């Protein structure tokens, strides 16, 4: 808005805005310290008590999911963010499936895992060097997404064969600001081709263009962040794949199908019609 002389009018920020700024800073600090606390207390104790590695990973993932549930509750009561869900039972009852989701904000993995009891995840390799999160992702046995695609596929195949679900973001990183979807990577397609498991799409809607790639945490929106997590019906690999194509062409086809799937469902999201 501008005054009669064409000068921009700066909107005044009320108590609610400053409160949410303070609460957001507190939430991010608590998240990092909470991860560090788990890494130096509960998870080392699990190493001693639970000698079976697979069982230890399951319990660690359970602790993480419950911790995220507590964290999302804190975000809600402090007015920072809240998540609504649709068809969430499709996630909770899933076994041996790839869970795919768009990645509009920094909180997406937290909001999704908070709805579950346990889940395997593909995470950026930088988290394995993060002093606050390294202990968490290692204890849970999360899959490191680095420059070794064959290792990624091999680990995913083993986890899926044992009935675990794997959460992976086809974009590989957060969606850039003012866009509905970022450039998709082919990791999801390659894992799907190798394992031929179902894909369970989670469509993450957000009412603000906030916490996206390149947007700092302190640039808070004018009102509470509201997420809507919609779990769609599983996509059968047999219905979306074409076995007559070469592996590379199959990967391109599946990646394009996933991209079109999300763009179609994000038509009316905050970022408008930009893709």
C-alpha positions as CSV (number, residue, x, y, z in Angstrom):
1,X,0.0,0.0,0.0
2,X,1.1,3.6,-0.6
3,X,0.1,7.1,0.6
4,X,-1.2,9.9,-1.6
5,X,2.4,10.8,-2.4
6,X,3.2,7.3,-3.6
7,X,5.3,6.4,-0.6
8,X,4.9,2.9,0.7
9,X,3.0,2.6,4.0
10,X,4.7,0.3,6.4
11,X,2.2,-2.0,8.2
12,X,2.6,-1.9,12.0
13,X,3.4,-5.2,13.7
14,X,1.3,-6.0,16.7
15,X,1.9,-8.1,19.8
16,X,0.8,-11.3,18.0
17,X,3.5,-10.9,15.4
18,X,6.3,-10.3,18.0
19,X,5.0,-13.1,20.1
20,X,5.2,-15.5,17.1
21,X,8.7,-14.3,16.3
22,X,9.8,-15.0,19.8
23,X,8.0,-18.4,19.9
24,X,9.5,-19.4,16.5
25,X,13.0,-18.6,17.8
26,X,12.3,-20.6,20.9
27,X,10.9,-23.5,18.9
28,X,13.9,-23.8,16.6
29,X,16.3,-23.6,19.6
30,X,14.3,-26.2,21.4
31,X,14.4,-28.5,18.4
32,X,18.1,-28.4,18.1
33,X,18.7,-28.8,21.8
34,X,16.1,-31.6,22.0
35,X,18.0,-33.5,19.2
36,X,21.3,-33.1,21.1
37,X,19.7,-34.2,24.3
38,X,18.3,-37.4,22.7
39,X,21.7,-38.1,21.2
40,X,23.6,-38.0,24.5
41,X,21.0,-39.6,26.8
42,X,18.3,-41.9,25.4
43,X,20.0,-43.2,22.3
44,X,23.3,-44.2,24.0
45,X,21.2,-46.0,26.6
46,X,19.4,-47.9,23.8
47,X,22.9,-48.9,22.4
48,X,23.5,-50.6,25.8
49,X,20.1,-52.1,26.4
50,X,19.0,-53.1,22.9
51,X,21.7,-55.2,21.3
52,X,19.6,-56.1,18.2
53,X,20.3,-53.3,15.7
54,X,17.0,-53.6,13.8
55,X,15.0,-53.4,17.1
56,X,17.1,-50.5,18.3
57,X,16.3,-48.6,15.1
58,X,12.6,-49.2,15.5
59,X,12.6,-47.9,19.0
60,X,14.7,-44.9,18.0
61,X,12.2,-44.0,15.3
62,X,9.3,-44.3,17.7
63,X,11.1,-41.9,20.1
64,X,11.7,-39.5,17.2
65,X,8.1,-39.6,16.0
66,X,6.8,-39.0,19.6
67,X,9.3,-36.2,20.0
68,X,8.0,-34.6,16.8
69,X,4.4,-35.0,18.0
70,X,5.3,-33.1,21.2
71,X,7.1,-30.4,19.1
72,X,4.1,-29.9,16.8
73,X,1.9,-29.6,19.9
74,X,4.2,-26.9,21.1
75,X,4.1,-25.1,17.8
76,X,0.3,-25.2,17.9
77,X,-0.2,-23.9,21.5
78,X,2.3,-21.1,20.9
79,X,0.6,-19.9,17.8
80,X,3.5,-20.7,15.4
81,X,2.0,-23.5,13.2
82,X,-0.7,-26.2,13.2
83,X,-1.3,-29.2,11.0
84,X,-4.6,-30.7,9.8
85,X,-4.6,-34.1,8.2
86,X,-6.8,-36.1,5.8
87,X,-6.7,-39.9,5.4
88,X,-3.8,-40.1,7.8
89,X,-4.7,-43.8,8.5
90,X,-3.3,-44.6,5.1
91,X,0.1,-43.8,6.4
92,X,-0.3,-45.4,9.8
93,X,-1.4,-48.7,8.3
94,X,1.1,-48.8,5.4
95,X,3.8,-51.5,5.2
96,X,6.7,-51.7,2.8
97,X,5.7,-48.7,0.7
98,X,7.5,-45.5,-0.5
99,X,5.9,-42.4,1.1
100,X,6.5,-39.4,-1.2
101,X,5.7,-35.8,-0.4
102,X,6.3,-32.4,-1.8
103,X,8.6,-30.3,0.4
104,X,7.4,-26.7,0.7
105,X,8.9,-25.9,4.1
106,X,11.5,-26.8,6.7
107,X,8.8,-28.4,8.9
108,X,7.4,-31.0,6.5
109,X,9.3,-34.0,7.7
110,X,8.4,-33.1,11.3
111,X,4.7,-32.7,10.5
112,X,4.5,-36.0,8.6
113,X,6.5,-38.1,11.1
114,X,4.5,-36.6,14.0
115,X,1.5,-38.5,12.6
116,X,3.2,-41.9,12.7
117,X,4.7,-44.3,15.1
118,X,7.8,-45.1,13.1
119,X,9.2,-44.6,9.6
120,X,12.4,-44.8,7.7
121,X,13.6,-41.6,6.0
122,X,16.0,-40.5,3.3
123,X,17.8,-37.5,4.6
124,X,20.4,-35.1,3.3
125,X,24.0,-36.2,4.0
126,X,24.7,-32.8,5.7
127,X,22.5,-33.9,8.7
128,X,25.1,-36.7,9.5
129,X,27.6,-33.9,10.3
130,X,25.1,-31.6,12.1
131,X,26.1,-31.5,15.8
132,X,22.4,-31.3,16.8
133,X,20.9,-33.9,14.5
134,X,23.8,-36.4,13.7
135,X,23.1,-38.5,16.7
136,X,19.4,-38.6,15.9
137,X,19.6,-39.7,12.3
138,X,22.3,-42.2,13.1
139,X,20.3,-43.8,15.9
140,X,17.2,-44.1,13.7
141,X,19.3,-45.6,10.9
142,X,18.0,-43.1,8.4
143,X,19.3,-43.4,4.9
144,X,22.0,-41.0,3.9
145,X,21.3,-39.3,0.5
146,X,24.7,-38.7,-0.9
147,X,26.4,-39.1,-4.3
148,X,26.1,-43.0,-4.3
149,X,22.7,-43.8,-5.9
150,X,23.4,-47.6,-5.9
151,X,24.0,-47.5,-2.1
152,X,20.7,-45.5,-1.7
153,X,18.8,-48.1,-3.7
154,X,20.4,-51.0,-1.9
155,X,19.5,-49.7,1.5
156,X,16.0,-48.8,0.4
157,X,15.5,-52.3,-1.0
158,X,16.5,-53.9,2.3
159,X,14.3,-51.7,4.4
160,X,11.3,-52.1,2.2
161,X,11.8,-55.9,2.0
162,X,11.6,-55.9,5.8
163,X,8.2,-54.1,5.8
164,X,9.4,-50.7,6.6
165,X,8.0,-47.6,4.9
166,X,10.4,-45.0,3.6
167,X,9.6,-41.3,3.5
168,X,11.4,-39.5,0.7
169,X,10.9,-36.1,-0.9
170,X,11.2,-36.3,-4.7
171,X,12.5,-32.7,-4.8
172,X,15.5,-33.7,-2.7
173,X,15.4,-30.3,-0.9
174,X,12.8,-27.6,0.0
175,X,10.7,-25.9,-2.7
176,X,12.2,-22.5,-3.7
177,X,10.2,-19.4,-2.5
178,X,7.3,-18.4,-4.8
179,X,7.2,-21.7,-6.5
180,X,4.8,-24.7,-6.1
181,X,7.4,-27.4,-6.8
182,X,11.1,-27.6,-7.2
183,X,13.1,-29.6,-9.7
184,X,12.5,-33.3,-9.1
185,X,15.3,-35.8,-8.6
186,X,15.2,-39.4,-9.9
187,X,15.9,-41.1,-6.7
188,X,12.3,-42.0,-6.0
189,X,11.8,-43.4,-9.6
190,X,15.0,-45.5,-9.4
191,X,14.0,-47.0,-6.0
192,X,10.5,-47.7,-7.3
193,X,11.8,-49.4,-10.5
194,X,14.2,-51.5,-8.4
195,X,11.6,-52.6,-5.7
196,X,8.3,-52.2,-7.6
197,X,6.5,-51.2,-4.4
198,X,3.5,-48.9,-4.1
199,X,3.9,-45.1,-3.7
200,X,1.8,-43.3,-1.1
201,X,1.6,-39.6,-2.1
202,X,1.3,-37.0,0.7
203,X,0.4,-33.6,-0.6
204,X,1.6,-30.9,1.8
205,X,-0.4,-27.6,1.6
206,X,0.7,-24.5,3.4
207,X,-1.1,-21.2,3.7
208,X,2.1,-19.1,3.6
209,X,5.2,-18.9,1.4
210,X,7.4,-19.4,4.5
211,X,10.3,-21.5,5.6
212,X,11.0,-22.4,2.0
213,X,14.4,-22.7,0.5
214,X,16.2,-19.3,0.8
215,X,13.7,-18.0,3.4
216,X,15.2,-17.5,6.9
217,X,13.3,-18.7,9.9
218,X,12.9,-15.2,11.3
219,X,10.9,-14.0,8.3
220,X,7.7,-15.0,9.8
221,X,4.3,-14.7,8.0
222,X,1.5,-12.3,9.1
223,X,-0.5,-15.1,10.7
224,X,-0.2,-18.7,12.0
225,X,1.2,-21.2,9.6
226,X,-1.4,-23.8,8.7
227,X,-0.4,-27.1,7.1
228,X,-2.8,-29.5,5.5
229,X,-1.4,-33.0,5.0
230,X,-3.5,-34.9,2.5
231,X,-2.7,-38.6,2.1
232,X,-3.9,-39.8,-1.3
233,X,-4.6,-43.4,-2.3
234,X,-1.5,-45.4,-3.1
235,X,-0.1,-45.4,-6.6
236,X,0.4,-49.0,-7.8
237,X,3.8,-49.3,-9.5
238,X,2.2,-51.6,-12.1
239,X,-0.3,-48.8,-13.0
240,X,2.3,-46.1,-13.6
241,X,5.3,-48.0,-15.0
242,X,6.0,-49.1,-18.5
243,X,8.2,-52.2,-18.5
244,X,8.8,-52.0,-22.2
245,X,11.0,-48.9,-21.7
246,X,14.6,-48.9,-20.8
247,X,15.5,-48.2,-17.1
248,X,16.5,-44.6,-17.9
249,X,13.3,-43.9,-19.8
250,X,11.2,-45.5,-17.1
251,X,12.9,-43.2,-14.6
252,X,12.1,-40.2,-16.7
253,X,8.5,-41.3,-17.2
254,X,7.9,-41.9,-13.4
255,X,9.5,-38.6,-12.5
256,X,7.3,-36.8,-14.9
257,X,4.2,-38.6,-13.6
258,X,5.1,-37.6,-10.0
259,X,5.7,-34.0,-11.1
260,X,2.4,-33.7,-12.9
261,X,0.6,-35.4,-10.0
262,X,1.8,-32.7,-7.5
263,X,1.4,-29.7,-9.8
264,X,-2.2,-30.8,-10.5
265,X,-2.9,-30.9,-6.7
266,X,-1.1,-27.7,-5.8
267,X,-2.9,-25.5,-8.4
268,X,-4.6,-23.3,-5.8
269,X,-1.8,-23.2,-3.2
270,X,-0.3,-19.9,-1.9
271,X,2.5,-19.7,-4.5
272,X,-0.1,-19.0,-7.2
273,X,0.4,-20.4,-10.7
274,X,4.1,-20.2,-10.8
275,X,5.9,-23.5,-11.3
